[in-house]
Amino acid sequence: MKENGLGADVVSEGELRRALLAGFPPSSIVFAGVGKKEEEIEFGVKNGILCFNVENEEELNIIEKFGRKYKKSITCNLRLNPDVGVKTHSYIKTGKEENKFGIDLATAEKIIKSSKRYKWVKIKGLHFHLGSQIKDVSPFIEAIGKVKKFCLKVNFKPEILDIGGGFGIPYRPDDRVCDISEFGKKICDSLKDFGIKKLIIEPGRFIIGNGGVLIAKVLYVKRRKRKNFIIVDAGMNDLIRPSLYHAYHMILPAKLRKNGKIKADVVGPICETGDYLGKDIEFPSAPEIGDFIVVMGAGAYCFTLSSNYNSRPRPCEILVNGKREKIIREREKYEDLWRGEK
Ligand SMILES: Cc1ncc(COP(=O)(O)O)c(C=O)c1O
């Protein structure tokens, strides 16, 4: 991604350190987050990142303090909460008034009007992020419309507009993909008369979501009168999206057998009924003990959301490029589970 000229959107010092380690220039990094700690802000200031996407006034005061300490002007965008709804799971809607994110327009107006009091903080732009898995461009256009109206009202001319991410991807075979060229065209059209110098977008899932799969081994098969279960060696600790958001992931057998179709829940070994990878999955042939199944669309919000629940070490990660493959994260060892415990 870096080699292709992308920057990084980070939400913690950990992500910022990762981006720097991966070689992203600090000037290509934006720092968002509803709860940035003082030390995280200081780390961002010291490293000279491109900008902070600021979520409340107190945060600006902290940034000002570190600007003064390091004698650096710091570019800030106000993250607005435009109160725009999107059709997605409630846990991944972020742009409505009832969501914790961003600054309401009245408060943002107050901040902009009093921004001359800052010496080191330079409010150069605006940011919003509406949510994730958005398949339709209209919420973006609605939010941009609100931003423009807001700028007119408070007489603010932003140099930067960051419209967040959230471009949706298909998880089911018949899912609509968001038409990214339509998004591009309509968003650019809506910005033609706005005069910004820099447009930032923050797609995450769209870049990597369908670049990853989770492979699990079948441990047992339970055939019941009303339900079949395929019990595999990966669970909600490895891939929590189905348990957390009722998310759907396509699941395929790695190898086809000539033993007829089966409909089954694919479940893990965790001690929770909510531990499943898929419900009523229709397999073209029945996976047997020792077979592998492939959970598709596992590139985004899967490994990073994984845990050691039930004291289960996490799997390795393998990067595949054509016929080449490379372990890019070691399988965890049992000792890793209690590392740091007293
Ligand atoms: C501020 C911000 N930008 C971008 C993203 C990426 O969203 P997506 O992966 O849906 O594109 C997120 C995800 O939580 C976010 O919080």
The ligand as a MOL file (V3000), in Angstrom:
LIG
                    3D

  0  0  0     0  0            999 V3000
M  V30 BEGIN CTAB
M  V30 COUNTS 16 16 0 0 0
M  V30 BEGIN ATOM
M  V30 1 C -12.2990 6.9410 11.2990 0
M  V30 2 C -12.3660 5.7090 10.4770 0
M  V30 3 N -11.9620 5.7670 9.1990 0
M  V30 4 C -11.9820 4.6640 8.4030 0
M  V30 5 C -12.4200 3.4370 8.8810 0
M  V30 6 C -12.4150 2.2680 7.9510 0
M  V30 7 O -13.6980 1.7920 7.6770 0
M  V30 8 P -13.9090 0.7100 6.5420 0
M  V30 9 O -13.0000 -0.4330 6.8450 0
M  V30 10 O -15.3370 0.3320 6.6320 0
M  V30 11 O -13.5690 1.3610 5.2390 0
M  V30 12 C -12.8490 3.3360 10.2080 0
M  V30 13 C -13.3070 2.0580 10.7460 0
M  V30 14 O -13.6950 1.8870 11.8760 0
M  V30 15 C -12.8160 4.4990 11.0300 0
M  V30 16 O -13.2260 4.4620 12.2970 0
M  V30 END ATOM
M  V30 BEGIN BOND
M  V30 1 1 1 2
M  V30 2 1 2 3
M  V30 3 2 2 15
M  V30 4 2 3 4
M  V30 5 1 4 5
M  V30 6 1 5 6
M  V30 7 2 5 12
M  V30 8 1 6 7
M  V30 9 1 7 8
M  V30 10 2 8 9
M  V30 11 1 8 10
M  V30 12 1 8 11
M  V30 13 1 12 13
M  V30 14 1 12 15
M  V30 15 2 13 14
M  V30 16 1 15 16
M  V30 END BOND
M  V30 END CTAB
M  END
